[in-house]
Amino acid sequence: MITLKVNLGERSYPICIGKNLLDRSELLTQHIPGNSALIVSNETVAPLYMNKVEKSLAGLKYKTLVLPDGEKYKNQETLNTIYDCLLSNQFDRNTTLIALGGGVIGDITGFAAATYQRGVHLIQIPTTLLSQVDSSVGGKTAVNHPLGKNMIGAFYQPRAVIADTETLNTLEDRELSAGIAEVIKYGLIRDIEFLEWLEKNIDKLISRNTIALAYAIDRCCKNKADVVAADETEAGQRALLNLGHTFGHAIETGMGYGNWLHGEAVASGMVMAARMSEKLGWIKPTDVDRVIDIVERANLPVKAPEKMTSKRFLEFMAIDKKVSDGVLKLVLLKDIGKAVVTSDYTQEALMETIADSY
């Protein structure tokens, strides 16, 4: 097992990464300060792993809640289902919410923990590659709104993240590739050595090589932990983690939540960000080719859906969280391995990028 630490003073917490961690009850129970817990999972993950978590909670007052699976259920109605369960079972402020699942379960359970009785304890048990390398770490929690993804949420850190790499064995190939999109992101924004490693080993990730996956998860979490410790509430450099996300969130919202997986939309968005960076003269055409190559090798889309017209892109990008005083900031590449958050671009370059994305 590898243990990393997110350094946030008194709110610091560990990220545990390894095989069969769900069989080690002490990893979970040591981070439950009270005597009650609610495990929140979904219809896909619960039949596979809920029993393992329940065994760890023997002797505690606990309940389980199984939600429908999918991005389209990451909304306020589902959030109220969690509140209903907490209230009807009289869970108090010393209870612990345990998020057992991928990014949707982690985000919505985290937001419930942040807001129920103004904050209860939270533990993340991510079961997808995307959630293990990115969404479970850093305390971003949210639900979607029909007009925009993750527009209603809070920064709320867990007490621990427990990433059992064995759960990736039951992950669908499409979900695995979606997670690799976030893995590639770290190389493009700040870790050129990791990107070079990925270019040599991307096929091993696709084939679920356990050593390669463990290394990638560890490297991504180290990068994420460093960024979060320096900028917890995304006031500065943490926004760099959103490479491809402004374009990608527009695709997710415009296509209907769940039709494009988050990682698929981000992959297309990263290619768009690279193309726009090249149009601004910041990177070379060969750099764009490099981005396209590794995205394609991960079995991810490099083009935007034709349904996403320029008008629809602009409509949904206008309500992105990086809009400030009416100005949209984008995460672009000054070089491969070096990202910037900037509003220093022309509308012409943006429109050309969208037009060239199909």
N, C-alpha and C positions, 0 to 999 in steps of 0.2 A: 504493500500500500504506500502511496505517495501522499503526504500531507502538506498542503500549501496554506498560507495565511493571508487573509485580506486585512491589512493593517488600517484599522479605523479607531484607534485608541481603545476606549472602554467597549466599543461595539465591534471589535475585531472578531473574526470567526475563522474556523478552519474549512478547507476544501479537501475532502478525503477522496482519493481516486484509486481504484483497484478492483480486483476480481472478487466476487462473492461477498461483497461488503454487507449485503442485506442479511447474510447469515450471522453477522457479528452484532448481536443486540446491543452491546455496550456502546458501539459507535453512535447509536441513536439515543438510547436512554440517558446518557450522560448530559445531553443537551436539552432534556425536558425538565424544567425546574419544578413544575407542579405535579399534580397527580391525575391530570386529565388531558386528553388529546383527541383531535378529530383528524382522521386520515381522509384526504380528498384525492380521488383518482378518477379515471374515466373507464368507459366500457371496454376499451381495448387493453389497457394496462392492468386493471384490477384483477381479472381472472389469472393473470400471469404472476403477479408479485404481491398482491394485497396480503395473502396469508403469511408471507415472510415478515412483513412489517407488523402484522397483528401479533405474531409470536413474540416479537421484541417488546410488546406493550403489555404482556401478561402482568396482572397485578394492578394495572392502572385503570381508571375509568376512561374508556375510549369509545368512539363511534366511528363508523365508516360512511362515506358519502361517495357514491359513484355517479359521475356526470356523463352526459353524452359526449362523444369524441368529435372534435373538429373545431377549426378556427371560427366557424359561424356561431358557435355557442359561447364564445368569449365575449359575453355581453352582460348588461346589467340585470337581465332576467335570471341568468344563471348565477350571477353574483348573489342575488336575493335568495336563491336556493340554499347557498352556503349559510347566509345569515339565518334563514328559517331553521336550519338544522341546529345551529349554535344556540339560538334562542329557545327553541322548543325543548332542547335537552339541558337547558340552564347552565351552559358553559360560562365560566367566569373569566376575569381578566388574567388569571394565571394559567389558562389553558394554552396548549400548543397546537397550531395547525401544521400538519405534515402534508406537503405537496408531493404526491407520488405520480409522476407522469412527465410529459414533455413541456414545451414552452407555454402552451395554453393553460395547462393545469398549474404550472409554476406561477404564471402571471396573475391569474384570477384568484388563486388561493393566497398569493402574497398580498394582493390588494384587499382581500377579505381580512387578512391578519392585520394589515395596516390600519383598517378602519373599524373593525369590531371592537366596541368599547374603547375606542381611541388607541387601539394597539395591543395585540396579544403576541405570544411567541410564535416563531415560524422556523420550520426546518424544510429545506429543499432536498428531495430525492429525485434527481433528473434521470429519465430513462431513455432519452433520445440523444443522439450525438449533438444536435443543435443546442439542446438545453444543457448538456454536460460541458460544452466548450464555451457557452456564451450566456444564455438567458437566465440560468439559475444563479449566476454569480453577479453581484453588484447591486442588488436591491431594486432593480426596476420592476414595478408591478403596474398592471393596468387592465382595463377592459376596452374593447373596441366600441366605436360609435358608428352608425351607418355612414356618416360623412368622413370619418377618419380613423385610422388604426392607432390604438394606444393613446388616444387623446384624453382619456380619463384615468388617472392613476396617481401613484405616489412612489417616492423613493423610500424603501423600507427593507432593511437588511435582515437576512436570516441569522439564526444562531449557529447554523452549520449547513454545509452542502455535502451530501454523501452521494458520490457518483460511482455506482457499481457498473463496471464495464461489461459484465456478463449480460446486462439487459440489452445491449446492442445486438446480441445474437437473434433476438426476436423482432428486430426492427426491419421493416420493409425496405427494399432496395431504394425506392424513391425517397423515403425519409432519410436514409443514410446519406444519399447524395445531397439532399437539402441541408443536412448538417455540415457537410464538407464545404458548402458555400461560405459559412461563417468561419471555418478553419482557414480557407484561402484569404479571407478578409484580413486576418491578423498579419499575414505575410505581406500583403499589399500596403498596409497602412504604416507598419512600424518595425517589421522583423524580416529583413531581406534574407538573412541566413535561413530562416524557417521556410520562406517561399522557395528558395533554392532546394531545400530538403524535400518540399512538397512536389516540386517538378520531377524529382527523381523517384518519389515514393507514392505518388497519387494512386497508382494502380494497386498498391498494397492496401491503401485505405478502402478502396472500392471492393477489394476481395476480403475485407474484414480481418486482415492480419492483426492479431492481438497486440503484438509489440508495437507496430506502427500506430495503431489507434491509441494505445496508452501514451505513447510519446506525443502525439498530436494534441490529445486532451490536456496533458501536463503543460505543454508549451503554450497553448491558448489560454489556459487558466492563469498561468504566470503573467502573461501579457495583460489579461483582463484585471487581475488583482493589482498590478502595478498602476494601471490607469485609474481604477476606482479609488485606490488609496490616495492618489494625487488630486482627484477631481470627482468626488462622490456624486454631486448633484448636477453634473454635466454643464458646469459654468465655463469650461474651457476645453482642455484636450480630450475629455471623455467623448465629446461629440465626434471625434475622429472615428470612433467605433461604428459610426453610422454610414460608412462608405457604402454606396449603392442603395441605402435604405430609403432615401427620399423618393427616388425613382421607383424602388421596389414597393414601398408602402402604397404609392399611387396605383401600381398594378394590382396589388392585393385588394384594395378598396374598390377600384374600378371594375375588376373582374368578378367581384363577389367573394367574400371571405371563404377561403378553403378551396377555391377552384385552382388557384396557384398556391403551392406551399410557400411559406415565408422564405425559405432558403432559395427556392427557384426564382422568386421575384427579386431577391437580393442579388442573385447571380446575374440576372439580366441587368439589374441596376448598376452593378459594378462595371459591367462592360460599357454601359452608357456613360458612367462617370469617367472611365478611361478614354472613351472617344471624345468627350467634352474637354478633358485635360489636354488631349492632343490638338484639338482645334484651337485652344488657347496658347499653344506653343510650349507647354510645360513638359510634355513627354513626347517621345518619338513614335512614329507609326509602328515601328517594330515592338515597342513596349505594349501598344494596344494588342498587337498580334499575340504577344506573350500572355496577356490577360485572357484573351479569347481561347487560346490553346488550353490553358489549365482548367478553365471553366468547362470547356467541351469535354475534356478528358474525365471530368468528374460527373459526366452525364447530366449536365445542367444546361438550361437554355441560355443562349447568347443573344437572342433577339426578343424584343417586346411583342406582346400579342397585338395583332392588327386591330382588334377591337379598341385598343387604347389609342385613340386619336390624339393629336396634339392638344385639342381642346380639353379632352378628359385628363390628360397628364397635367396641364396647367391648373385645371379646376381642383384636382386633389392635392397637388403640390402646394397650392396657395394656403392650405390649412395644415401644413406640416409644422411640427414643433420647433423647427429651426427658423420659422418666420419671426422676425423681430422688427417692430415698427413698420410693418408692411414690406420688409425686404427679406427674400428667401436666401438663406445661406446654404451652400452646398458643400459636401465633403468631396474634394477632388484630389488628384495626385500631382504633386510637384515633381515627383520621381517615383519609380517603383520602390516601395518600401518607405515612402515619405508622403503622408497625406496632410492636407490643410483644410480648415473650415473657412470658407471665403464667400463673399458677395462680389468679388472682383471678376465678374464675367459679364459678357454682353447678352442681351436678349436674343440677338441673332445667333450666337453660339449655342444657346440653349435650344432654340427652335431647330437648328440644323442637327443637333444631337438627337432630338426626338425623331426628326424626319429620317435620319439614318439608322434608326434602331430596329426597323422592321426587316 
